[in-house]
């Protein structure tokens, strides 16, 4: 699937608003064969401290041939975490979770949005000649299960397809 994305970048301008049925099926098949993708965005609502983070993991439904999403929304905080050896560390992170849902079934439109979100951020990252470094701005991530595909884009774009996917999944 990754090669298909990169090959399409060189052939013609990539329109992330339109994906062919075969591309979507190939994306879906890669996930049904055991791959998963984590899409994440962190805002800068707390300035240099970061902000709220939304994580959407696209994966295979257990025992079915359909895709689902795990969702986690984490509140940003200026309070530093306790030391790594502290028994309070797990409780610290658990209290920051403001929304969590497991294995929400994805319809065809949501699978398409997830695919287009990956294409959109990939295209941006490949075509951004000079990355901007700042303490502020959106931070967007895409990681696949085996970490062979990782995009970490700091001071990034709004990521409209990710926003549409969030909205379709009722993430506020």
C-alpha positions in Angstrom: 0.0 0.0 0.0 2.8 2.4 0.8 4.4 1.8 -2.6 1.1 2.5 -4.3 0.9 5.9 -2.5 4.5 6.8 -3.4 4.0 5.6 -7.0 0.9 7.7 -7.5 2.9 10.8 -6.3 5.3 10.6 -9.2 2.8 9.8 -11.9 0.4 12.7 -11.6 -0.8 15.4 -9.1 -2.4 13.5 -6.2 -6.0 14.6 -5.4 -6.6 13.5 -1.9 -10.3 14.2 -2.3 -10.8 11.3 -4.7 -9.6 7.8 -4.2 -10.3 4.9 -6.6 -12.2 1.9 -5.5 -9.2 -0.3 -6.1 -7.0 2.0 -3.9 -9.5 1.8 -1.0 -9.9 -2.0 -1.4 -6.1 -2.4 -1.3 -5.9 -0.2 1.8 -8.7 -2.2 3.5 -7.1 -5.5 2.5 -3.7 -4.5 4.0 -5.5 -3.9 7.3 -7.5 -7.1 7.1 -4.2 -8.9 6.7 -2.9 -7.6 10.0 -1.7 -4.0 9.4 -3.2 -1.1 11.4 -2.7 2.7 11.2 -2.7 5.2 14.0 -3.6 8.7 13.0 -3.1 11.4 15.6 -3.3 15.2 16.0 -2.3 17.4 18.8 -3.3 21.0 19.0 -1.5 23.9 20.6 -4.3 25.0 23.0 -1.7 25.2 25.8 0.9 27.1 23.8 4.4 25.7 24.2 3.0 23.0 26.5 1.2 21.4 23.6 -2.5 20.7 23.9 -5.3 18.2 23.4 -4.6 15.1 21.4 -6.9 12.9 19.4 -5.8 9.4 18.4 -7.7 7.2 15.9 -6.4 3.7 15.3 -7.8 2.0 12.2 -7.7 -1.8 12.5 -9.4 -5.1 11.7 -12.5 -6.0 13.7 -11.9 -9.2 15.8 -13.3 -12.3 14.1 -14.8 -10.2 11.2 -13.7 -9.0 7.7 -14.5 -5.3 8.5 -12.6 -2.4 9.8 -13.1 -0.5 13.0 -11.5 2.4 14.9 -10.3 2.8 18.4 -10.6 6.4 19.6 -8.8 8.2 22.4 -9.0 11.9 23.2 -6.4 13.1 25.7 -6.6 16.4 27.5 -3.4 18.5 27.5 -2.0 19.7 30.8 0.8 22.0 32.0 1.3 19.7 35.0 4.4 17.5 34.6 3.9 13.8 35.0 5.3 12.1 38.2 8.7 10.3 37.9 8.7 7.2 35.6 9.1 4.8 38.6 6.2 6.3 40.5 3.1 4.2 41.2 1.1 7.4 40.4 2.2 7.5 36.7 -0.6 5.3 35.3 -3.3 7.2 37.3 -1.8 10.5 36.0 -2.2 9.4 32.3 -5.6 7.8 32.9 -7.1 10.9 34.3 -6.1 12.8 31.1 -8.3 10.6 28.9 -11.5 12.5 28.2 -13.0 10.2 25.6 -12.2 6.6 24.8 -14.1 4.1 22.5 -13.0 0.7 21.2 -13.7 -0.9 17.9 -16.3 1.4 16.4 -17.3 -0.2 13.1 -16.3 2.0 10.1 -18.6 2.4 7.1 -17.3 2.8 3.5 -17.2 6.6 3.8 -15.1 6.5 7.0 -12.6 4.0 5.5 -12.3 6.4 2.5 -11.7 9.3 4.8 -9.0 7.4 6.7 -7.3 6.6 3.4 -7.5 10.2 2.2 -6.2 11.5 5.5 -3.1 9.3 5.1 -2.7 10.5 1.5 -3.2 14.1 2.5 -0.5 14.2 5.2 1.9 12.1 3.1 1.5 14.4 0.2 2.1 17.5 2.5 5.2 15.9 4.0 6.7 14.9 0.7 6.0 18.3 -0.9 6.9 20.6 2.0 10.3 21.9 0.9 11.3 23.6 4.2 9.8 22.2 7.4 8.8 24.8 9.8 9.9 24.4 13.4 8.0 26.2 16.1 6.9 25.6 19.6 3.3 26.2 18.5 1.0 24.7 15.9 -0.6 21.4 15.1 1.4 18.2 15.4 0.2 15.4 13.1 1.3 11.8 13.2 0.7 8.7 11.2 2.3 5.4 12.2 1.5 1.9 11.0 1.6 -1.2 13.2 5.1 -2.3 12.4 6.5 1.2 12.3 7.7 0.9 8.7 5.7 4.0 7.8 5.9 7.0 10.2 5.1 10.6 9.5 5.6 13.2 12.3 4.8 16.6 11.0 5.3 19.5 13.4 3.7 22.9 12.8 1.5 21.1 10.4 -1.6 21.6 8.3 -5.2 21.6 9.5 -5.5 18.1 8.0 -9.0 18.4 6.6 -9.6 14.7 5.9 -8.6 13.8 9.5 -11.0 16.5 10.7 -13.8 15.0 8.6 -13.0 11.5 10.0 -13.1 12.9 13.5 -16.5 14.6 12.8 -17.9 11.4 11.3 -16.9 9.5 14.4 -18.5 12.1 16.7 -15.2 13.1 18.4 -15.6 16.6 19.8 
